[in-house]
Amino acid sequence: MKVNITAKSVCAALIGAAAAAGVSSCGNQNQTESPMKQKVEEYAPFELTSPLAAQLSDNERQIVEIFFQIGQIADDLFWQQTFGDKSLIDQIADPYARQFAYINYGPWDRLDDNKPFIDGYGAKPDVCTYYPEDITLDEFNAFDDPDKSSWYTVLRRDENGKLKTVWYHEEYAEEVAEMCALMQKAADLAEDPGLKNYLLKRIESFRTDDYLPSDLAWMDMKDSRIDFVIGPIESYDDKFQETKTSYESFILLKDTERSKDLAKFVAMLPALQKELPCKPEYKTFVPGTSSDLNVYDVVYYAGDCNAGSKTIAINLPNDERVHAMKGTRRLQLRNSMQAKFDKILLPIGELILAPEEHEHLKFDAFFWNVTFHEVAHGLGIKETINGKGSVDAAMGTEKTSWEEAKADILGLFMVCRLIENGEITGITVEDAITTYIAGIFRSVRFGAASSHGKANMMCFNFMEQQGAFTRNAGGLYVIDYAKAKSAINAWADLILTTQGNGDVKFATEFRAKNGGITPALQADLDRINAAGIPKDIFFIQGPDVLFGTK
């Protein structure tokens, strides 16, 4: 039997427990200081609400409430996949530590290289629960099964101790059945034909672990005011092979007016691909133009996307077959984006940048940088140029960190180019570059355990080596915009060339040398931490928050 828990109810429960102990777990006042209080306060609380909820019909509201139930099951599945027994929470007496375990979905600090913060736990296993704890790389490589590297299988041992593959729909049969039944209820209510078709196709995907038909149906869902991302999607937690996907869910409300403003950029994708700053042979991929680029308010996060650092934009599906046929959908999560800018990025920029740079810190620049980060995932190169197969396969365990680095720098390249061409208005190239550099400080705090953190460390160190920015006598950063633009081009070229060559050896060596935090940067990060600027956001969310019910 499952317990339905929203972030708001978790926070309320922790407040009650903390009050009994003389502390406050979701506020600032305290009587008895907990060693975990500072860690919890690295996450700024933020209520996931939206004025768009008031525009929902009664029918749409019922569907959203069902989506909350499905999302909770996906949340529980993520616990199973990446930690195991959720009863860990009940064993933690310190309310701050308990809240931190909720934020991290286990006893490891996701923003501090997955260091354990609960006594009795060692390093986080690379295999999570996707593989047997005692599996070795040699054993995996010798295991002759074509499904062993599927995104949707786990590896288990049979009665003889030999490896076997088990499909997700079999491993998680009870939870899959519950989610399918709820999706059917939502599909029965759905009046938008695109949403109905997607939900029905997604049910079949959950039952078969063939996600291509429902991914294509999601790509065709153009007009629904509510959106629902649900399934095993990202592979960030599998550090053994980086293939096994984790369950997650987003509930989204479409901002139709702002979305209209972005529509023109989809048609520009093939032309933008041709302008990438690399040799022609590394940009022969032709992106699909069935992609859409829309703005949403996100009203619920569950599972993978809610663990540690929070996603503020979505670029899906991940299946390259979909990319070739229809492109991807890019969903910009404006309310979460605004929260991270206001609570984190802007205070960081004002602290570490020279005063003359402050005027260039703009939310609109942050919005466009993030938007085109997601666009950039669908550009670049997908197949190696030397017969090594797909870039993802050739790059191995380096694929996600280098892909995130690519999206970061190509996104900035495109924003600057579109500003220069008059397609993006209201901000300058200097705004885009300044806000991007301040954003690196925000993201680099996620540490080496995060693919995004590794990517940002490489970006920071490369741009510093290229002279894009320097420190003045007061230890504040001054940007050289001409050198920054040259560094953007050079870094993009290096990434695309490395991916196109499938040069995992170079990628590994480069990241090892350039993906770390230098002593000077650590001093800056210490100054940011000492200022009490949060690292990320903790969501207070649920139907009671969205609809104002109790």
C-alpha positions in Angstrom: 0.0 0.0 0.0 1.4 3.4 -1.0 1.4 6.5 1.1 0.6 9.7 -0.8 3.0 12.4 0.3 3.3 15.8 -1.2 6.3 18.1 -0.5 4.0 20.4 1.4 2.8 17.6 3.7 6.5 16.5 4.1 7.4 20.0 5.1 4.5 20.3 7.5 5.4 17.0 9.1 9.0 18.0 9.5 8.0 21.3 11.1 5.9 19.4 13.6 8.8 17.0 14.4 11.3 19.9 14.6 9.0 21.9 16.9 8.9 19.0 19.3 12.7 19.0 19.3 12.9 22.8 19.6 13.9 23.5 16.0 12.2 24.6 12.8 12.9 22.5 9.7 11.3 24.7 7.1 11.9 28.1 8.6 14.9 29.9 10.0 14.4 30.1 13.7 16.0 27.4 15.9 16.5 26.6 19.6 18.7 23.5 19.2 21.1 23.7 16.3 21.2 20.6 14.1 24.4 19.9 12.1 22.1 19.4 9.1 20.3 22.8 9.3 22.8 24.5 7.0 22.6 21.7 4.4 18.8 22.0 4.3 19.1 25.8 3.9 21.1 25.2 0.7 17.7 24.7 -0.9 15.4 27.7 -1.0 11.7 26.7 -0.5 9.5 27.6 -3.4 5.8 27.0 -3.8 4.8 25.5 -7.2 1.8 27.5 -8.1 0.6 29.1 -11.3 -2.0 31.7 -12.3 -2.7 29.4 -15.3 -4.4 26.9 -13.0 -7.3 29.3 -12.7 -7.9 28.9 -16.4 -8.4 25.2 -16.3 -11.8 23.7 -16.9 -13.3 21.3 -14.4 -12.4 18.5 -16.7 -8.8 19.6 -17.0 -8.6 20.0 -13.3 -9.7 16.4 -12.7 -7.1 15.2 -15.2 -4.4 17.2 -13.4 -5.4 15.7 -10.0 -5.0 12.2 -11.6 -1.6 13.2 -12.8 -0.6 14.0 -9.3 -1.5 10.4 -8.2 0.5 8.9 -11.1 3.5 11.2 -10.3 3.5 10.0 -6.7 3.9 6.4 -7.9 6.7 7.4 -10.2 8.3 9.1 -7.2 8.2 5.9 -5.2 9.7 4.0 -8.1 12.6 6.4 -8.3 13.3 5.7 -4.7 13.3 1.9 -5.5 15.6 2.3 -8.4 18.2 4.6 -6.9 18.2 3.7 -3.2 15.8 0.9 -2.3 13.8 0.8 0.9 12.2 4.2 1.5 11.8 3.2 5.2 15.1 5.0 5.6 13.1 8.1 6.3 11.4 6.6 9.3 14.7 5.7 10.8 16.1 9.3 10.9 15.5 11.2 14.1 16.9 14.5 13.2 14.1 16.4 11.2 16.7 18.4 9.2 18.5 15.2 8.2 15.1 13.6 7.3 14.2 16.6 5.1 17.6 16.4 3.5 17.0 12.7 2.7 13.7 13.6 1.1 15.5 16.3 -1.1 18.2 13.8 -2.1 16.1 10.7 -2.3 18.5 8.8 0.0 21.5 9.3 2.3 23.9 10.9 -0.3 24.3 14.6 -0.9 23.7 15.0 -4.7 25.2 18.5 -4.7 28.3 17.4 -2.8 29.7 14.6 -4.9 27.2 12.2 -3.4 28.9 12.2 0.0 26.9 10.3 2.6 25.3 12.4 5.3 23.6 9.6 7.3 25.8 7.4 9.6 26.2 3.9 8.4 26.3 4.6 4.7 29.4 4.5 2.5 29.8 5.7 -1.0 26.8 5.7 -3.3 26.9 2.5 -5.4 27.5 3.2 -9.1 25.0 0.4 -9.9 22.1 1.8 -7.7 19.6 -1.1 -7.8 19.7 -1.5 -11.6 22.4 -4.2 -11.4 23.5 -6.7 -8.7 25.6 -5.0 -6.1 28.5 -7.4 -6.8 28.5 -7.1 -10.6 31.9 -6.4 -12.2 32.6 -4.7 -15.5 34.2 -7.9 -16.9 31.2 -9.9 -15.9 28.9 -7.3 -17.6 31.0 -7.3 -20.8 31.0 -11.1 -20.9 27.2 -11.3 -20.4 25.8 -12.2 -23.9 22.4 -10.7 -23.9 21.2 -8.1 -26.5 18.9 -6.4 -23.9 21.5 -5.9 -21.2 22.1 -2.3 -22.3 18.5 -1.4 -22.9 17.2 1.7 -21.3 14.4 -0.3 -19.8 15.9 -3.4 -18.3 17.5 -4.3 -14.9 20.0 -7.0 -14.4 19.4 -9.6 -11.8 20.8 -13.0 -10.9 19.0 -16.3 -11.6 18.8 -19.2 -9.2 22.3 -20.2 -10.3 23.8 -16.8 -9.7 24.1 -16.0 -13.4 23.1 -12.7 -14.8 19.7 -12.2 -16.5 17.8 -9.3 -17.8 14.3 -8.3 -16.6 12.2 -5.7 -18.3 10.9 -2.8 -16.3 7.3 -3.8 -16.8 8.1 -7.1 -15.1 10.4 -5.8 -12.4 7.9 -3.0 -11.4 4.7 -4.8 -12.5 2.5 -3.7 -9.6 3.4 0.0 -9.9 3.1 -0.1 -13.7 -0.4 -1.6 -13.5 -1.4 1.2 -11.1 -0.1 3.9 -13.3 -1.7 2.4 -16.4 -5.1 2.3 -14.7 -4.8 5.9 -13.6 -3.7 7.0 -17.1 -6.7 5.2 -18.5 -8.9 7.3 -16.2 -7.2 10.4 -17.4 -7.5 9.4 -21.1 -11.2 8.8 -20.6 -11.6 12.3 -19.4 -9.3 13.9 -22.0 -11.1 16.1 -24.5 -8.0 17.2 -26.4 -7.3 14.5 -29.0 -3.5 14.9 -28.8 -3.5 14.4 -25.1 -5.9 11.4 -25.3 -3.8 9.7 -28.0 -0.6 10.3 -26.0 -2.0 8.8 -22.8 -3.4 5.7 -24.6 -0.1 5.2 -26.3 1.9 5.7 -23.1 -0.2 3.1 -21.4 0.9 0.6 -24.0 4.5 1.7 -23.7 4.4 1.1 -19.9 3.1 -2.4 -20.6 5.7 -3.3 -23.3 8.7 -1.0 -22.6 8.5 0.1 -26.3 8.4 3.9 -25.9 8.8 5.0 -29.5 5.0 5.0 -30.4 4.1 7.1 -27.3 7.1 9.4 -27.8 5.9 10.1 -31.3 2.4 10.7 -30.0 3.8 13.2 -27.5 5.6 15.0 -30.3 2.2 15.4 -32.1 0.5 16.8 -29.0 0.4 20.4 -30.0 -2.7 22.0 -28.6 -3.3 20.7 -25.1 -3.2 23.3 -22.3 -2.0 20.6 -19.8 1.0 18.4 -20.4 2.3 15.3 -18.6 5.8 13.9 -18.8 5.9 10.5 -17.3 8.1 7.5 -17.6 11.7 6.1 -17.2 13.6 8.8 -19.1 17.0 10.0 -17.9 20.1 7.8 -17.0 22.0 10.2 -14.7 22.0 7.8 -11.7 23.4 4.8 -13.5 27.1 5.5 -13.1 28.0 1.9 -14.0 26.9 2.1 -17.7 24.9 5.3 -17.9 22.1 3.5 -19.7 19.4 2.6 -17.2 16.6 5.1 -17.0 14.9 6.5 -13.9 11.2 7.2 -13.4 10.1 10.8 -13.2 7.1 13.0 -13.8 6.3 16.6 -14.6 2.9 18.2 -14.6 2.9 21.3 -16.8 0.5 24.1 -17.7 1.0 25.8 -21.1 1.6 29.5 -21.3 0.0 29.9 -24.8 0.8 33.6 -25.2 4.5 33.3 -24.5 4.7 30.1 -26.5 3.5 31.9 -29.6 6.5 34.2 -29.3 8.9 31.2 -29.5 7.2 29.4 -32.5 9.3 31.2 -35.2 12.6 29.7 -33.9 11.6 26.1 -34.7 11.8 26.8 -38.5 15.3 28.3 -37.9 16.9 25.1 -36.6 18.3 23.7 -39.9 19.9 27.2 -40.6 21.3 27.4 -37.1 22.8 23.9 -37.5 24.7 25.1 -40.5 26.1 28.1 -38.6 27.7 26.1 -35.9 31.4 27.0 -35.4 33.0 23.8 -36.6 34.2 22.0 -39.7 31.4 21.1 -42.2 31.7 17.3 -41.6 30.8 17.8 -38.0 27.4 19.4 -38.7 25.8 17.3 -41.4 22.9 16.2 -39.2 19.7 17.8 -40.2 17.3 18.5 -37.3 13.6 17.8 -37.7 11.3 20.8 -37.8 8.3 19.1 -36.1 9.9 20.2 -32.8 8.1 22.7 -30.8 9.4 25.3 -28.4 6.9 26.3 -25.7 6.7 28.0 -22.3 5.1 26.3 -19.4 4.5 26.7 -15.7 5.5 23.5 -14.0 3.3 22.5 -11.1 4.7 19.2 -10.0 8.1 17.4 -10.0 8.5 13.7 -9.1 11.3 11.2 -9.1 14.5 11.9 -11.0 13.8 15.5 -11.9 13.0 16.3 -8.3 16.2 14.8 -6.9 18.9 17.3 -5.8 19.2 20.1 -8.5 15.9 20.8 -10.2 15.3 20.9 -13.9 14.2 24.2 -15.3 13.8 23.2 -19.0 12.9 19.9 -20.8 14.3 18.6 -24.1 12.7 15.3 -24.9 12.3 12.6 -26.1 15.9 11.2 -25.8 15.4 8.6 -28.6 17.5 9.6 -31.6 15.0 7.9 -33.9 12.5 10.5 -32.8 15.0 13.3 -33.3 15.5 12.2 -36.9 11.8 11.8 -37.7 10.3 14.7 -35.7 13.0 16.5 -33.7 12.3 17.1 -30.0 10.0 19.2 -27.9 11.6 22.0 -25.8 9.6 23.0 -22.7 10.7 26.0 -20.8 9.6 26.0 -17.2 9.3 29.7 -16.6 8.2 29.8 -13.0 11.0 27.5 -11.8 13.4 29.5 -14.0 12.4 32.8 -12.4 12.8 31.3 -9.0 16.3 30.2 -9.6 17.2 33.5 -11.2 15.8 35.6 -8.3 16.9 33.4 -5.4 20.3 32.2 -6.7 21.8 33.5 -10.0 21.2 37.2 -9.4 22.6 37.3 -5.9 25.6 35.3 -7.1 26.2 37.7 -10.0 26.0 40.7 -7.8 28.5 39.2 -5.3 31.2 37.9 -7.7 31.0 40.2 -10.7 32.5 43.7 -10.9 29.9 46.4 -10.4 30.0 47.5 -14.0 28.8 44.1 -15.1 25.7 44.1 -12.9 23.5 45.9 -15.4 24.0 42.9 -17.7 22.4 40.4 -15.3 19.0 39.9 -16.9 16.2 37.3 -16.3 15.4 37.5 -20.0 19.0 36.6 -20.9 18.8 33.6 -18.4 15.5 32.6 -20.1 17.0 32.6 -23.6 20.2 30.9 -22.5 18.3 28.1 -20.9 15.9 27.9 -23.8 18.6 27.5 -26.4 20.6 25.1 -24.1 17.6 22.7 -24.7 17.5 23.6 -28.4 21.2 22.7 -28.7 20.6 19.2 -27.5 18.9 18.6 -30.8 21.7 20.1 -32.9 25.3 19.2 -33.4 26.4 15.8 -34.4 24.6 12.4 -33.7 26.8 9.9 -35.6 30.6 9.8 -35.5 32.4 10.6 -38.8 34.8 7.7 -38.6 32.5 4.7 -38.3 32.4 4.4 -34.6 28.6 4.5 -34.6 26.4 6.9 -32.6 28.1 9.6 -30.6 26.3 8.3 -27.5 27.7 4.8 -27.9 31.2 6.0 -28.8 31.5 8.5 -25.9 30.5 5.9 -23.3 30.7 7.2 -19.7 31.7 10.6 -21.0 28.5 11.1 -23.1 26.3 13.0 -20.7 28.9 15.4 -19.3 30.1 16.3 -22.9 26.6 16.5 -24.2 25.6 18.9 -21.4 28.7 21.0 -22.2 27.8 21.0 -25.8 24.2 22.2 -25.0 25.6 24.9 -22.8 28.0 26.5 -25.2 26.0 26.0 -28.4 23.0 27.5 -26.6 25.0 30.6 -25.8 26.4 30.7 -29.3 22.9 30.7 -30.8 21.5 33.3 -28.4 24.4 35.7 -29.3 23.9 35.0 -33.1 20.1 35.6 -32.9 20.6 38.8 -30.9 23.0 40.0 -33.6 20.5 39.1 -36.3 17.7 41.0 -34.5 15.7 37.8 -33.9 16.0 38.1 -30.1 15.2 41.6 -28.8 15.3 43.3 -25.5 18.7 42.0 -24.4 22.3 42.5 -25.7 25.1 40.0 -26.4 26.8 41.4 -23.3 23.6 40.5 -21.3 23.7 37.0 -22.6 27.4 36.4 -21.9 27.4 38.0 -18.4 24.3 36.1 -17.3 25.8 32.9 -18.7 29.0 33.4 -16.8 27.1 34.1 -13.6 25.1 31.0 -14.3 28.3 28.9 -14.4 28.9 29.8 -10.8 25.3 28.7 -10.0 25.7 25.3 -11.8 29.3 24.6 -10.8 28.2 24.4 -7.2 26.4 21.1 -8.1 29.8 19.4 -7.9 31.5 16.6 -9.9 28.8 14.0 -9.2 26.4 15.8 -11.5 26.9 15.6 -15.3 25.7 19.2 -15.5 28.3 20.1 -12.8 31.1 18.4 -14.7 30.1 20.2 -17.9 30.0 23.6 -16.2 33.4 23.1 -14.7 34.9 22.3 -18.1 33.2 25.4 -19.6 34.4 27.6 -16.8 38.0 26.5 -16.9 38.1 26.6 -20.7 36.7 30.1 -20.9 39.0 31.3 -18.1 42.1 29.9 -20.0 40.9 31.7 -23.1 40.8 35.0 -21.2 37.0 35.4 -21.4 37.1 36.8 -17.8 39.7 37.8 -15.3 39.7 38.8 -11.6 40.4 42.5 -10.7 42.4 43.7 -7.7 39.3 43.3 -5.6 38.8 39.7 -6.6 35.8 40.5 -8.7 35.3 39.2 -12.2 35.6 41.4 -15.2 34.5 40.1 -18.6 36.4 40.6 -21.9 33.5 40.3 -24.3 35.6 40.0 -27.5 37.7 37.1 -26.0 34.5 35.6 -24.6 33.0 35.4 -28.1 36.2 33.7 -29.4 36.2 31.3 -26.5 32.5 30.4 -27.2 33.5 29.4 -30.8 36.6 27.5 -29.8 34.9 25.5 -27.0 32.0 24.6 -29.3 34.4 23.5 -32.0 36.4 21.3 -29.6 33.3 19.6 -28.2 31.7 18.9 -31.6 35.0 17.6 -32.9 35.5 15.3 -29.9 31.9 14.0 -30.2 32.2 13.5 -33.9 35.4 11.6 -33.6 34.0 9.5 -30.8 37.2 10.3 -29.0 36.4 9.0 -25.5 40.0 8.8 -24.6 40.6 12.5 -25.2 37.3 13.3 -23.6 38.2 11.4 -20.4 41.6 12.9 -20.2 40.4 16.5 -20.9 37.6 16.2 -18.3 40.1 14.8 -15.7 42.4 17.8 -16.3 39.9 20.6 -16.8 36.7 19.4 -15.1 37.9 20.1 -11.5 37.5 23.1 -9.2 40.7 25.2 -9.0 41.7 26.7 -5.6 40.8 30.2 -6.9 37.4 29.0 -8.0 36.9 27.2 -4.7 37.6 30.4 -2.8 34.9 32.1 -4.9 32.5 29.3 -4.1 33.3 29.5 -0.4 32.5 33.2 -0.6 29.1 32.5 -2.2 28.4 29.8 0.4 29.4 32.1 3.2 26.9 34.7 1.9 24.1 32.2 2.5 23.0 32.0 -1.2 21.1 28.8 -1.7 22.4 26.2 -4.1 19.0 25.1 -5.5 15.3 25.0 -4.8 13.1 22.7 -2.7 9.6 22.6 -4.0 6.5 22.8 -1.8 4.0 21.3 -4.2 0.9 19.2 -4.6 -2.8 19.6 -5.5 -3.4 21.5 -2.2 -0.7 24.0 -3.2 -1.9 24.4 -6.8 -5.6 24.5 -6.2 -5.6 26.2 -2.7 -7.3 23.2 -1.0 -6.6 21.6 2.3 
